[in-house]
Amino acid sequence: PTLVQLTNGEQLQFDYLVVALGISRFAPIGIRSSTKLEFVAELAESYAQLESAKSVVVVGGGAVGIELAADIKCDFHDKSVTLVHSRALPLPGPFKDELRHNVVDILQNSIGVEMVLGQRVIAQEPASADMADTLTDMPEHVSSTATDATLTLRGGQTLHGDWVVRCLGTRDKKSIINLPSSTQEPIFGANGIRVKDTMQIDDVAYPHIYACGDICSRDTVKLAGVAMYGAYIAAINIARTISSVSNDSPTLEESPLYPSKILLLMSKDHFIMQLGDEIWEKEKTRQYVSEDMGLQLSIDGLSLNKVPAAYSPFDLAPAF
């Protein structure tokens, strides 16, 4: 393959391609806006619904659900906030139960979030749009919220929420990527597009196509820092290939495997981190927590308020 087709029918030819489509979530966690003005309006709509609610129910105890429930309760102390999760402990993934128990303790005892664990939601009235049995390539355009809703749990219990938001997993972009496998192994594995350590797609038919970030199978826990470093590896390998003598195979850079990591920011005052098998003490973790929750770091990283330094982007690896 040497072309990408856009929704308007236009086709773009390429010699090399980096697939960095990420993964998608339903709105309002997933962002459907394509401009700043649209995004501000989108936020205002969700905020108005949240502000007017006296009771909030968050369904799904992954990292997004945990942080959302904590932020709402900390910013709106008078609201009743309930987090519902189908398993006995929150936070799926390669993490210690000690970390999960600490998260529950912080949410319940330090922040005041009501926890309903080991109970799956089997019905919701009215249903949110994401509950329809329709597949979409753009879940960001489908709302996962409902107002004045009643939820029925597997055990028969019912919950009411003036505002209900479902934080239940992600969607990939598999349906829009037409790359037939040249082997018995599919291009998409259980965790994304299969890639080599060089970030090239792990198929002999596609040495000119790279994949990095959330859409690739490189890491179980999807992290922004790892995605940035994967993009660096892909960029430098493409540059080396282009600049090499036509019959000479360049030595390609390989990305190391990083240990699993998670930093949960439960409002500005409560946070917890696990790196590999180690749960970090709070004071050790504090060095990675800023008052603005990383906003300025992101602005600086994107060079949004300054002119980037005039050096090759391949000179230095991004910090991780």
C-alpha positions in Angstrom: 0.0 0.0 0.0 1.2 3.5 -0.8 -1.8 5.7 -0.4 -4.2 7.0 2.2 -7.8 7.9 1.3 -9.6 10.7 3.1 -13.3 10.9 3.8 -13.7 13.4 0.9 -12.3 10.9 -1.6 -8.9 12.6 -1.9 -6.0 10.1 -2.0 -2.5 10.9 -0.6 0.5 9.0 -1.9 3.3 8.0 0.5 6.7 6.4 0.5 6.6 6.0 4.3 3.7 6.1 6.7 3.4 6.4 10.4 0.1 5.1 11.8 -0.6 7.1 15.0 -4.4 7.1 15.2 -4.6 6.3 18.9 -7.7 4.8 20.4 -11.1 6.4 20.9 -13.5 6.9 23.7 -17.2 7.9 23.7 -18.0 11.5 24.4 -17.5 13.5 26.6 -14.3 11.7 27.6 -13.5 11.3 23.9 -13.3 14.7 22.2 -15.3 15.2 19.0 -14.3 18.8 18.4 -11.9 19.7 15.6 -11.4 23.4 16.6 -10.9 25.3 19.9 -14.3 27.0 19.7 -16.0 23.7 19.2 -14.1 22.2 22.1 -15.0 25.1 24.5 -18.7 24.7 23.5 -18.5 21.0 24.1 -17.0 21.4 27.5 -19.6 24.1 28.4 -22.4 21.7 27.5 -21.0 18.9 29.7 -20.2 21.3 32.5 -23.7 22.7 32.6 -25.2 19.2 32.9 -22.7 18.3 35.7 -23.2 21.6 37.5 -27.0 21.3 37.7 -26.9 17.7 38.9 -27.1 16.9 42.6 -26.2 13.2 42.2 -23.6 11.8 39.8 -22.9 8.2 38.9 -19.7 7.1 37.1 -19.9 3.6 35.6 -16.5 2.0 35.1 -13.6 1.9 37.6 -10.7 2.1 35.2 -8.2 5.0 35.4 -10.6 7.4 33.6 -13.5 6.6 35.9 -11.5 6.8 39.0 -10.0 10.2 38.2 -13.3 11.6 36.9 -15.2 10.6 40.1 -12.5 12.0 42.3 -12.3 15.3 40.4 -16.1 15.8 40.5 -16.3 15.1 44.2 -13.4 17.4 45.1 -14.7 20.2 42.9 -18.3 19.8 43.9 -18.3 18.8 47.6 -22.0 18.9 48.0 -22.8 16.5 45.2 -23.3 12.8 45.8 -20.8 10.9 43.6 -20.9 7.1 43.2 -18.4 5.0 41.3 -19.8 1.6 40.0 -17.4 -1.1 38.9 -18.1 -4.7 37.9 -15.1 -6.2 39.6 -14.3 -6.5 43.3 -11.5 -4.0 43.0 -11.0 -1.1 40.5 -8.2 -0.5 38.0 -7.8 -3.4 35.6 -4.3 -4.1 34.3 -1.0 -5.3 35.5 -1.1 -3.7 38.9 -0.9 -4.8 42.5 -4.0 -5.3 44.6 -2.3 -3.2 47.2 -2.5 -0.3 44.8 -6.1 -1.0 44.1 -7.0 -1.1 47.9 -5.1 2.2 48.4 -7.2 3.7 45.6 -10.4 2.5 47.2 -9.3 4.0 50.5 -8.5 7.3 49.0 -11.7 7.6 47.1 -13.9 6.5 50.0 -12.3 7.9 53.1 -10.2 10.8 51.9 -12.4 12.2 49.1 -15.9 10.9 49.9 -16.8 9.0 46.7 -19.4 6.2 47.3 -18.1 2.9 45.9 -20.2 0.1 44.5 -17.8 -2.8 43.6 -18.5 -6.2 42.2 -21.8 -5.1 40.6 -22.4 -4.8 36.9 -24.9 -2.4 35.4 -27.4 -4.6 33.5 -29.9 -1.9 32.6 -30.2 1.9 32.4 -33.2 4.1 31.8 -33.0 6.2 29.9 -30.1 4.6 28.0 -27.2 6.7 26.8 -26.4 6.7 23.1 -23.3 4.6 23.5 -25.4 1.6 24.7 -26.9 1.1 21.2 -25.7 -2.0 19.4 -24.1 0.1 16.6 -20.5 0.1 15.7 -18.8 3.4 14.8 -15.4 4.5 13.7 -15.9 7.8 15.6 -17.2 7.0 19.1 -16.2 10.6 20.1 -19.4 11.7 18.3 -21.6 9.3 20.5 -22.5 10.4 24.0 -22.0 8.1 27.0 -24.0 10.3 29.4 -27.6 10.4 30.5 -29.6 12.8 32.7 -32.1 11.8 35.4 -31.3 8.1 34.8 -32.0 4.9 36.9 -29.4 2.1 36.8 -30.2 -1.5 37.7 -27.4 -3.6 39.0 -26.9 -7.4 38.6 -27.7 -7.9 42.3 -31.1 -6.2 41.9 -30.0 -2.9 43.5 -31.0 0.3 41.7 -29.2 3.6 41.6 -30.4 7.0 40.5 -28.2 9.7 39.0 -29.1 13.2 37.9 -26.0 12.8 35.6 -24.6 9.4 34.6 -21.4 9.0 32.6 -20.1 5.6 31.4 -16.4 5.2 31.3 -16.2 1.7 29.8 -13.2 1.0 27.6 -12.0 2.2 24.3 -12.5 1.6 20.5 -9.7 1.0 18.0 -9.5 2.2 14.4 -9.2 -1.3 13.0 -12.0 -0.9 10.5 -10.4 2.0 8.6 -7.0 0.3 8.2 -6.9 -2.0 5.2 -3.6 -3.9 5.5 -4.0 -7.6 4.7 -1.5 -9.8 6.5 1.0 -11.7 4.4 1.3 -14.4 7.1 -1.1 -16.4 9.3 -0.8 -13.7 12.0 -3.3 -10.8 11.7 -2.0 -7.3 11.5 -4.0 -6.4 14.6 -3.3 -8.4 17.8 -5.3 -8.3 21.0 -3.6 -5.1 22.0 -3.2 -3.2 18.7 -1.1 -3.3 15.5 1.8 -5.8 15.9 5.1 -3.9 15.6 8.8 -4.7 15.8 11.2 -3.1 18.2 11.9 -0.6 15.3 8.2 0.4 15.4 7.7 -1.1 11.9 4.6 -3.2 11.4 5.6 -6.8 12.1 4.9 -8.0 8.6 7.5 -8.4 5.8 5.1 -6.8 3.4 5.2 -3.4 5.2 8.7 -2.3 6.1 7.8 1.2 5.0 4.8 1.5 7.5 5.3 2.2 11.2 2.8 2.3 14.0 3.3 4.0 17.4 1.3 5.2 20.4 -1.9 3.7 21.6 -2.8 1.9 18.4 0.2 -0.3 18.5 0.7 -3.5 20.5 3.9 -2.3 22.1 2.7 -1.8 25.6 -0.1 -3.2 27.8 -0.5 0.1 29.6 -0.8 2.9 27.1 1.3 5.9 28.2 1.9 9.3 26.6 5.6 9.2 27.3 6.0 5.8 25.6 4.0 7.0 22.6 6.3 10.0 22.3 9.4 7.8 22.4 7.9 5.4 19.9 7.3 8.3 17.5 10.9 9.4 17.9 12.1 5.9 17.1 9.9 5.8 14.0 11.0 9.2 12.8 14.7 8.5 13.2 14.4 5.2 11.4 12.6 6.7 8.5 15.3 9.4 8.3 18.0 6.8 8.3 16.4 4.8 5.6 15.8 7.8 3.4 19.4 9.0 3.8 21.0 5.6 3.3 22.7 4.5 0.1 20.0 2.7 -2.1 21.6 -0.7 -1.7 22.7 -0.3 1.9 20.5 -1.4 4.7 20.8 1.1 7.6 21.0 0.1 11.2 17.7 0.9 12.7 17.0 2.2 16.2 15.1 -0.1 18.5 12.7 1.0 21.3 13.3 -0.6 24.7 10.4 -2.2 26.6 9.4 -0.1 29.5 7.9 -1.4 32.7 4.2 -0.9 33.3 3.4 2.4 35.0 0.4 4.3 36.2 0.1 7.7 37.9 -3.5 8.3 39.2 -4.3 12.0 39.9 -7.4 12.0 42.1 -7.8 15.7 42.2 -4.9 18.0 43.0 -4.3 16.6 46.5 -4.5 12.9 46.1 -2.3 10.8 43.9 -0.7 7.4 43.7 1.8 5.7 41.4 3.1 2.2 40.6 6.2 1.7 38.4 6.9 -1.9 37.6 6.3 -3.8 40.8 7.0 -0.8 43.1 4.3 1.3 44.6 5.9 4.7 45.2 5.6 6.6 48.4 3.6 9.8 48.2 6.5 12.2 48.7 8.5 10.3 46.0 5.5 10.6 43.6 5.0 14.3 44.3 7.9 15.2 42.0 5.7 14.2 39.0 2.6 16.1 40.2 2.2 19.8 39.5 -0.4 22.3 40.7 -1.8 22.7 37.2 -1.9 18.9 36.7 0.6 19.0 33.9 -0.9 21.7 31.7 2.2 23.9 31.4 4.3 20.8 30.8 2.1 19.9 27.9 2.0 23.4 26.5 5.8 23.6 26.6 6.1 20.1 25.0 4.0 21.2 22.1 5.9 24.5 21.8 2.5 26.4 21.8 3.9 29.6 23.4 7.4 29.7 22.1 9.4 29.2 18.9 11.0 25.7 18.8 14.8 25.5 19.0 16.3 25.3 15.6 17.9 21.9 15.7 17.1 18.6 14.0 14.2 16.7 15.7 16.4 13.6 15.5 19.2 15.0 17.6 17.7 14.3 21.0 15.3 11.7 22.3 12.3 13.1 24.2 12.4 12.9 27.9 10.5 10.0 29.5 
